[in-house]
Amino acid sequence: MDGLIGGFVGVQLLRTVNSTGYVAAMPHGVPTAYQNKSKLEQLFGDRIWEDVRGKLVVDFGCGEGREVVELAEHGARRVIGLETYPPWSAKAIARIANAGVADRCVVADEWTAADGLADVIISVDSFEHYENPVAILEAMHRMLKPDGFVLASFGPPWFHPYGGHLFSVFPWAHLVFSEYAMVTWRTGLPGKEPKTSLLDAGINRMTVARFERLVAGSRFEFCTFEAIPIWHRRWPSWAREFTTSIVRCRLERRVRVE
């Protein structure tokens, strides 16, 4: 379903509401919720360090490498950061070198770089951006050892008030405006690269239910699954899509039934 306001009118309204594409600043590139804290620990609990100690860990979509460094510093035997966006991978490589952990960390741009080797795969803030999440789940399955597992967290999902990420110039703006209006507005901002669709801009409209269906159709199964609500309040079950802030889970290989 596309938004209610589109065409020239939608583009002009977006330009009026937000003429610069301004998004609240994140000091040092880190959201306020994770300032001076471990993002991995905040998302997965302090047990994560025991989960990765002495293991080969893949940070799938490692961005600028903050978590790659943190995993190495907390005892991972080897960390492979996978990142296809060159500016981020360059920053990750520099961060690893500056932290003095280059002897046990590497950054690669090929999803097949760790086939069959990984004990643990970490995926943070990525599943709402992948162009083909089905292929990503298959790639993760290929990378894992038989007894390996995936720790994944993403959000906000599509129907969250800010589920459109940079397109959510006010709560649920991404549901109000058409795809054409949003992409045309964003592309017209200074310094922005032309985009043809939300998917081209890195937004795949991932919902909680869609993620559940994707996993159900994959060779993984949920060991744990949580839809963390906004403000940690108890909301009616029918409102889950609109009130989920973060999805987090542990995926393990599906047990074959002969």
N, C-alpha and C positions, 0 to 999 in steps of 0.2 A: 504494500500500500504506500503510495506516494503522499507527500504533504498536501495541505489544503491550499497553500498560497504558492503559486508558481509564476513562470514567465517573467516578463519585464517588471510587473508589480512586485513580485517576490524579491527579485534582485535589488530593486530600488529600496525596498523596506529594509533589507539586510544592510545595505550600504548606509542607510540612515541610522539604524540601530547600532551598527559597529562598522565604522568606516576604515578602521586600521587593522582589524583582525586581532585586536589586543586580547591576550589571555593573561590572567593573573600570574605574576612572576613566581618562579620557583627558585629560591636561593640555591645556587650551585647546581641547578638542574634537578633538584630533588623536591618532590611534593612536601608540603608542610607537615603532613602526617608522619613522614619518615625522617624529618630533620633530627640529626644527632641520635638516630636510632638505626638498628639493623632492619632493613626492609624484609629480608628473608626471615628473620626471627619474628618480626611483627606479623608476617603472613602465615608462617608455618609453625611457630612456637620454637622454643629453644631446643627441642628434640632434633631439629634439623641438623645440628652440628654432629650429633651422634650418627645420624643417618648417612652423612657424607664422609666421616672420618675414615681415612685410609682407602677411599674409593676413587674410581675414575668417574668424574661428574661432567656432564654436558650441560652448559647453560645455553638453552635453545632460544636464540634471539637475545643475545647478551647486551645489545645496546652499546653503551660507552664503557662497559666492563667493570662497573662497581661490584656487582655480585661475583664476578669471576675472581677478583682479588679477595673478596671476603671469604669465599669458599676455600681458596688456597690457604688463607691465613688461619682458618679454623680446622685445618687438618686434612683436607681432601688430598689424595695422593697425586692426582693430576686433574686439571680442569681444562676442558675444551670449550671455548666460547664461540658459538656460531652466530655470525652476523653478516647479512648481505648488503647492508647500506655502508658504502665505503667511508663516509665521514665519521660514522660511529665506530667502525672497526679500527680506524686509524687512532681514534681517541682511546679505545680499549687497549690497543697495543702499547701506547704511550703510558697509560695508567698502570698496566702490568709491569712495565720496565721500571717506572718510578717507585712502585711498591716493593721492588726487589723479589718478585715471585715468578720471573720469566723462566726459571728453571723447571717449573711445574705447571705452567699455563701456556696455552696457545690460542690464537684467534684464527678461525677459518671461515670461508664463505661458502663451503659446500656442505649440504645437509648430509652427504654420505661419508663425511670425513671420519666418523666414529662408528661405522657399521659393526655391530656385534660386540662392541667393546664396553659400552657404558654400564656402570652399576646403577647410576641414578641420572635422570634427566630433570633439570629444573626449567620451568617455563613460567615467566612472570610478565604480566601485562602484554600478552602477545596474541592470544586466541581471538581477540576481537579485531585483529588487524590482518590476519593471514588471508591472502587471496584464495587459497585452496586449503582449508583446514583439514579436509579429508586426507589429502596427500601428506600433510604435516603429521597427522596421527600415524599414517603408514610409515613415514620416515622414522619417527620416534620408535615404533615397534621394531624396525630393522636395526636400529642402533643398540637396543637393549640386550643385555645378557638375559638368559631365560629367567633368572630370578631377580631381574632389575625392576625398577619402578619409576614412575613419573610423578613429580610434585608440580602441580599446575595451579596458577592463580591468575585471574584476569578480571577486569572491570574498569569502568562501569559497563554493564551490558546495555544493549540497544535501547530498551524502554526506560532506563534510569533517567532522571531529569537531565543529566549531562552525558547521556549515552552516545551523543554525536561527537563527543570530544571537542575538537576545535570548531565544529559546526554548531555547537550548543551555545550560542551567544546569550541565551537566557534559558531557563529550564524548559525542556521539551521543544526547543526551537527546531531541532532536527526532525520532529514529527509535524511541525506546523508548516514548514517550507518544503517545497518540492526539491528533489535531487538536482534538477537543472538549476534552480535558483541558488541553491547552496554552493554548487560547484562553480557556477559562473561568477558569483560574488567572490568566492575565495580566490579563484584564479586571477581576478582583476585587481587583487591587492598588490602593493609594491613588493617586488622580490619573490613573488610566488610562482612556482612552475605551473604551466598549464596542466589541468586535469580534466578528464572526460567523464568521470563518474565518482561516486563515493568510494567504490572499491579501488579505483585508481588512486584515490587519495588515502588509502589505507584503512577504510572503515567498511567492515563486512557485515554490519548489522547483526552481530552475534547476540542472540537472546539466551536466557538460561535454558529454556526448553530445547532450543536448537542444539546447544552444546550437549545436552543429555542425549538427544537423538544421534548426534555424530558419534559419540562414544559407544552408544548401543549398536551402531552399525559398523564399528571398528573391531579390531582384534584385541581391544582393551576392555576392561571392566572396572567399575568404580570399587576401590577398596574403602575409600571414604569420599563423601561429597557434602559440601556445605554451601548454601546460598546465604551469604552474610547480609543481614538487612541494614538499611540506612539507619543511622543513629542507634543501632543495636536494639531496636524496639521490636515487639511482637506485632506483626501485621497480619491481616486476614490472608488466607492461602490464595484467594483469587487475585490478590494484589502483588503476588511475588515478583512478576516481571517488572513492575514499576517501582518496587521498593528494595530490590536487591542491589547492594553496593558492590560486592565482590563475590565471585565464585572461586572456591578453592577445593582441590580434590587431590587424591592419590590414585593413580591409575596403575593397574598391574595387568600382565598378559592374561587374556581370557583363557580359562581352563577348558580344554577341549573335552567334549563328552562324546565318547565313541558309541 
